[in-house]
Amino acid sequence: MDATVLESVAVKILTKTGKTWSTQIPVDMLEEVVDFSGFDYIQIEE
């Protein structure tokens, strides 16, 4: 996954450890982000 692609839709990248990234995704952009290729798993928390 290219960080600039995520950042272009207002995703804030908090940490990257190997293939695991911690991000903040605006709720209104969630559907668009999950359609990107490159994700093996997405966990959503409050």
C-alpha positions in Angstrom: 0.0 0.0 0.0 1.2 3.5 -0.9 0.9 5.9 2.0 0.3 8.8 -0.4 -2.8 7.1 -1.7 -4.2 6.8 1.8 -3.2 10.4 2.7 -5.0 11.7 -0.4 -8.3 10.6 1.1 -7.6 12.1 4.5 -6.3 9.0 6.2 -3.9 9.8 9.0 -1.1 7.2 9.3 -0.1 6.8 13.0 2.4 3.9 12.9 3.9 1.4 10.5 5.4 -1.9 11.8 6.3 -4.2 9.0 3.0 -4.9 7.2 0.9 -3.7 10.1 -0.3 -0.1 10.0 -2.3 1.9 12.5 -4.4 4.6 10.9 -7.3 7.0 11.5 -9.8 6.9 8.7 -12.6 9.5 8.5 -15.9 7.7 8.8 -17.2 9.3 5.5 -14.1 7.9 3.7 -14.4 4.3 5.0 -16.2 2.8 2.1 -13.7 4.3 -0.4 -10.7 3.1 1.6 -11.9 -0.5 2.0 -12.2 -0.7 -1.8 -8.4 -0.1 -2.2 -6.3 -3.2 -3.0 -3.5 -4.2 -0.6 -5.4 -4.9 2.6 -5.3 -8.3 4.1 -7.3 -7.3 7.2 -9.0 -4.2 8.6 -10.0 -3.9 12.3 -12.3 -1.1 13.3 -12.4 0.2 16.9 -14.0 3.1 18.6 
